[in-house]
Amino acid sequence: MQNIESIPNPGRTIEGLRDTGYSFETAVADLVDNSIAAGAKKVSVRVEQDYRGNVQLSIADDGCGMDRGGLVQAMQYGSPKRPDPASLGKYGLGLKTASTAFCRHLSLISRASGDVQALMATWDLDHVVESEQWLLKMSDEPDEEALEHLNELAPDSAGTVVLWNKVDRLLRDYQDPAGGHARRALKKRCGELSEHIAMIYQRFLDKSDKRARDVEIRVNGERVAPWDPFQKTLSELVAEESVEVEGTGDKFHVRAYILPRREEFPDDKLAKAARLSSSMQGLYIYREERLIHEADWLGMFQKEPHSTLLRIEFSFDHKLDDAFHLDIKKSQIILNDELWIWLKDQFLTAPRREANRRYRQGRNKDIASKAKNAHEASNNSIRNKEAEVGGAEVNISDPNTGEVTVKNEHGLFKMKLKISSAERPGEVFVQPAEDVEDGLLFEPAMIERHKAVRINTQHPYYHKA
């Protein structure tokens, strides 16, 4: 057998790797991972737009920094493994693929200490395509703005800056790239980025959380505050398990939290901060204390309103990467069939039932409250037409048993009806009720000797209406 070296075409490969599926938020988070892996205590993200509308992004950190050899290695596609297997960086591709998903000019500026000059390595996609070679540009004269950013964050120490220029995939094409619409769109993207970082790195940002070391992250100068999906100071932990993965000797941890209903929060601000919506229910998966996948049932269930209050924490460390088939973006895992079935049919059964019960309980109270005056117009309309409509003659024989006689064109009949009283003045034709038998939408009744219907406020159709 003959071995032939087959070198990928540089231009086609580097262009193709732009389409690995990154969103802007996950791309920036991949770069922040590198900063944390380098031991950074502070990370600063800047997204700026010049008077022409050109966007530039820089991420500076006060981590360990790199010398020339380290820079070249870091910019290599498929760079060598990090010494620490627990590092948030894993495949040696994130820096490059995450960045070039949005820019055509990626630079890495770094220094190994405050006593040495910073160096810069650059991937210029246009240069690679034109030269048809993997040509990495090196310079001992770093970009001035990037160096200024580094000096502000780490004036006399090691550190690194990731710099994006020729950003061509962040904003759509605006007629005026520097106009108000483009600037508002960029501001919105930065707000979404801050929210994403607050959730992804919550355990690093929260000084009271001792599971991860403290890291300060700023976006455009504003310090990002941690956001806890589980709202632990307000929610209830209803289930918890630590499970050993067969063949590894290592455990993952899973916890189920039920959040309060909106009306049970101490104030509206806390309720808003909890982001109570159907879209936020599901599993939140953490690797090495960093959230890698959020608000998803992994195909176990559909998201529906009755599970809105339920959020599940699933945490594991790097030792289980292979067991869970961590993807290249470190953004999701694939569970084996046995574990998937255990989560779906055993662990989640009781929490889902309880979350459903609490949601319905609160929803029913809300519906009952809204139903109080909802049928006033109907009662008034029927009252005005009651004499004209006529119909069967109904007389109550025994109000205790509900026995009545009904006389119509076919004869005289005996039957039982619900005998009720008006709960509000004039509510004698249409009455909302929680105790309609057999789950029917409505039932015939006699309300203060008027022919009436009682509508089931528990019925799903009534909720929708």
Secondary structure, DSSP 8 states (H G I E B T S, - for coil): ---------HHHHHHHTT-S---HHHHHHHHHHHHHHTT-SEEEEEEEE-TT--EEEEEEE-S----HHHHHHHTSTT----S-TT-S--SS-HHHHHHHTTEEEEEEEEESSTTS--EEEEEEHHHHHHHTS---EEESS--HHHHHHHHHHSTTS-EEEEEEEEE-SSS---SSTTSHHHHHHHHHHHHHHHHHHHHHTHHHH-TT-TTS---EEEETTEE-----TT-TTTSEEEEEEEEE-TTT--EEEEEEEE---GGGSSSHHHHHHTT-SGGG-EEEEEETTEEEEEEE-TTSS---GGGTTEEEEEEE-GGGTTTTT--TTS------HHHHHHIIIIITHHHHHHHHHHHHHHHHHHHHHHHTTTTHHHHHHHHHHHHHH---EEEEEETTTTEEEEEETTEEEEEE-EEE--SSTT-SSEEEES--GGG-SEEEEEETTEEEEEEETTSHHHHH-
